[in-house]
């Protein structure tokens, strides 16, 4: 069993962390993955791709998520804490939120090219209602989640 949802941070903190990464954008690459009821989209940011273009896509994805599902729970994944992998956390978030309507799960990984110490890996779980977010936090934050086989 693994604790998936143990590093919750505020949405303001997450947005600040993203902005800091873009202040030294030449040192990163990464991807953005969006999963919602009727959408699944992955956008890559690789070397040579415009920083502004990728930043605009992130901004638009987060804005659209906020408009559809404004009650966010954000989790930061860190290698040095031996956290579960980002995709593992993402799959668990999707599986555990299927009973809630209108949930958007966004995974953002900004990976340092020179050092993994600069990596930023965030999972946004965005709910339509605050009651859904509170219920999710009570049920899953900091608790053991059995293998979901997803």
N, C-alpha and C positions, 0 to 999 in steps of 0.2 A: 504494500500500500504506500501511496505517496501523498504528501500534502501539496496540492497544486496551488491553492489560493492562499498564500501566506505572506505575500509582500505587497499588500495594497498601498497605493499612494493616491494623493489627490489628483484630480484632473489638472489643476493649475500647476502642480509640480511636474506632471508628465509633459505638459505643453512647454514648460520652461526647459526641461531636459532636451526635448526635441530641438528647441530653438538654439540651445548651446551646441548641439551637434552640427547644426547648419552654420554656425559661426566659423567652423573649421571644416567646411564641407568637402574639401579636397582629400581629406583623410578617411572618408567613409564610402561605403556602398551598402546596399541592403535591399529590402523589399517591404511592401505593404500588402497585406492580405485582408480582404473584406468578405465577411460571410453574413448574409441576412436571409430572411425567408425565401426570397426569390432571386437572390444575387450571390454569386461568388466570383470574386475578381482578385487577381494578383498582379501587382505592378512592381517591376524590378528597377533598381537604380544601380547601374553598373558604371564602371569607369568610362569616362567620355560622355556620359549622359548629362544633360544640363541640370545643375543643382536647382535652379529656379523652377524648372519643369516638374521635377520630382517633389519639391517642396509644395508647389501648387496642387499637385495631385493629393498629397497628404492633407493639406489644408481643406481641400474640397471634400475629401472622404470624411474627415472629422466633422466638418460643418454639416454635411448631409446626415451623418449619424446623429449629431446633436439635434437637428430638426425633427428627425423621426423618433429618436429614443434619447431624451435628454438626461436620463438618470444613469450616470456612469459609475462603474467600479473599474479601477485601473490597477493592473498588477505588473510589477517590474520583475523580470527574470534576471538572475545573476549567476554566472558560472561559479564564482568563488563560494557561493552559498550552497553549491551542489543542488540547485533548483532543477526541477524537471525541465525538459526541453520545451522551447517555445511552441513547437507544433503539438507536443503532448498536452500542454496547458490549453492551447487553442481547441484541440479536439475535445478535451474534457469540458471546456466552457460551452461548446456547441451542444454536446450531448446532454449536459445538465440543464441547459436553458430551453430545450425543445418544448417544454410544457408552458413556457411563457410566450405570449404573442409579441411579435415585433422586435425581438432581440437582435442586435447587431453585434457581431464579434469582429474586432479589428486587431490584427497583429502587425506590429511595426518593429522591424529589426534594422537598426543602423549599426553596421559592423565596421570597426576600425580596420583599416588596411594594414597599418603598421603594428598594431597591438590589440589584442582582445580586451585589454584593460579599458579601452574606450568604447566598448560595445554598449549599445542601448537596445534592450529588448522589452517591449511593452505589449500587454494584451489588454485591450479595452473591451469590457463587457457592458453594452449599452442597452438600457431597459426603457420601455415606454412609460412605465409607472414607477414611482418611488417605492411602492409596496413590493413590487417585484424585486427591486434591488435589495431592499432590506431583507426580504425572505431569502434571497440567494446568499447574502452575507451571513445570516444566522445559520443557514444550513451548511455552508461550505467553507467560509473563511477560517483558515487555520486548523481545519479538521482533516482527518484521514479520509481519503476518497478511495474506495475499492477500485480495482482495475475495471475499466469500462469496456475493454475490448473494442475500441473504436479506431 
